[in-house]
Structure formats: structure tokens, C-alpha cells
Amino acid sequence: MDITLVKTFIEVANTGSFVAACDRLFVTQSAVSLRIQRLEDSLGHPLFIRSKAGAVLTSEGKQFERYALSLLKIWQEARQQIAIPEGYSRAISIGAQYSLWPRLGFRWLDALQIRMPELSVHAELGMTDRITRYLVEGVVQAALLYTPQLRPGLTVEHALDDELILVASYPGATLDLKRDFVSIDWGPEFTHALTTALPHLTDSGRSMALGALAAEYIVNRKAAAFLPARSAKRYMDEGKLHLVADAPRFPYPSWVVWRNDLPSDIAEAARATLAEVVQAAEIEQETVTEDMETMENFEPVESLAITND
């Protein structure tokens, strides 16, 4: 059986929608429909009741779902075992969003291999939807994300508190940024908080869904934006970014998402080493926090919640 058909079935079952599944699989809706039709033809039964409201599992679909999950798990285990390079006996793949790699993810990989020298590690980069899909499919077994999405078989735990701070590529910037402000998509919670705190910045002529990668754009132009303090620190240390006086800062926690079937000894080592790395990162971040607290009227606003869908 084509494992791609099984993965597609699981996505449609999880989302209850062919449209949502095609977004997560990065294929067209017609491709999703064709895959499900091929699977139904192979099994000889309809798996979904289709309607304008979405797709609901039939009784046969519900029966097949548990087998589909087992098939996918066996496939993942086989692929991981075959992929382990010579000289190593275990393996783990970790995913993370761009800004979480430099000061958290890379150090986590280092600490893991020191604790378990027999462990082969692999890294993946992507935004929340891509990494979540990799978690569901078993491509990665753990991930660092700002806006995790809860799925069956996954566990979400708090990792590290960060903050979105307003920085500019030039010193002396004020809140009257006019066209210098670049709007970055940090999720609906941030958008709502920004609209409440600084409504005059919500009509920016430049918007990006690039996450912390947008910092590369900001530092090379006369521009300003809200960036995670952790990823902005390097540029601030180099004098390429500067805090905007009197700007609010928005709590922006990061999370670690685990596959529940991660072997217990690897999971234990991964949790312990991540805790060590987080502790070191918290101490490091105090420098940025202290700098911000020396500025007048620099008050944090309400915390931003996890996106659950």
C-alpha cells in the first residue's frame, strides 16, 4: 500500500476537511481527493461522508483509522532504523522554527550527543504547520515551536519564555514610526494585542509571514518591527538593531512538542538536556531584559496564548 495514501487519510480524518488537509500536505485539493479515492477503491469501501461542511469518517473509515496509524508508525520505525548511520545505534530528529535554532535548538543537539554519544541527530526547519505535519508523520520526534498545534499522539510542554520587542535599524527611533514599521505575523493573539496597544501601527504598508527571518530584512533597511528578544539580541549586540523607547513588549513563550512514542530513555535524556539549555538561555536573556527595564514606560502586556486547532 502507498504510504502517501495513508498519510493523506490521516490528515483528512484529523482535520475533517479535504481543504484543510491539502494545506497541511502542501498539495492541491484535487490531489487529496484522488488519493482518498484510490484508497477507497483499494479497500472497497467509502471512508468519508463528504459534504459542504467537510468530511466525516464512515463506520469503515473509523475501523481503518486505527490500522492507518499502526501502518504509519511501522513505516516510520523502519525508515528511522534503516537511516541510522554507521557508528551510531540510536537516532532522533528534532524540528524547530527559525529563531529557536541559534540559541536553543543547536545547543540542545550538542547537549544530547554529549549525554548519548551513540545518538545520531537530525535537524529540520519550518513554520508551525510544516513541523506539526512532520511530528504527526514521525519525520521528527520533538520540536521547538512558538505556536504549537495539539494533535493526537503529541504532548506539548512549556520550554522557554521569550518576548516580542520593538526594535529599529537606527538609534533614537520613537513610536511614531510611520512607514518604517514592518508588520510581522506572530499569530492572531499578537495581532489583537498590537491593535489594542498601538493601533496606529496596524495599517503598515509592509507585512511579512517570515517570523524571525524578517530580522535580516529589517537590519538592512530603515525599518522597525517586533522581533523575539532572543533572536534580536545578536543584532543588538552588533549595533545593528536598537530598542524603540517607550514601546510595549509582548510575552511570547516557546514550547516543546513530543511524540508520545519516543523511546523512554531518549525522551528522558532529551528532557534533561533541554532543561539545562533552557536554564542557560534564561540567564543569557537577563541581559536583554535588564536593558529594556532601564527604559521608561516599558511595560509588558498580557501573555499570548497557544494556538490550538
Secondary structure as UniProt FT lines:
FT   HELIX           3..15
FT   HELIX           18..25
FT   HELIX           29..43
FT   STRAND          48..51
FT   TURN            52..53
FT   STRAND          54..57
FT   HELIX           59..83
FT   TURN            86..87
FT   STRAND          90..96
FT   HELIX           98..100
FT   HELIX           101..105
FT   HELIX           106..115
FT   TURN            117..118
FT   STRAND          119..125
FT   HELIX           128..137
FT   STRAND          142..145
FT   TURN            152..153
FT   STRAND          154..160
FT   STRAND          163..168
FT   TURN            171..172
FT   HELIX           178..180
FT   STRAND          183..184
FT   HELIX           188..197
FT   HELIX           199..201
FT   TURN            202..203
FT   STRAND          207..208
FT   HELIX           211..214
FT   HELIX           215..219
FT   STRAND          224..228
FT   HELIX           229..237
FT   TURN            238..239
FT   STRAND          242..243
FT   TURN            245..246
FT   STRAND          249..251
FT   STRAND          254..259
FT   TURN            260..261
FT   HELIX           264..293
FT   TURN            296..297
//
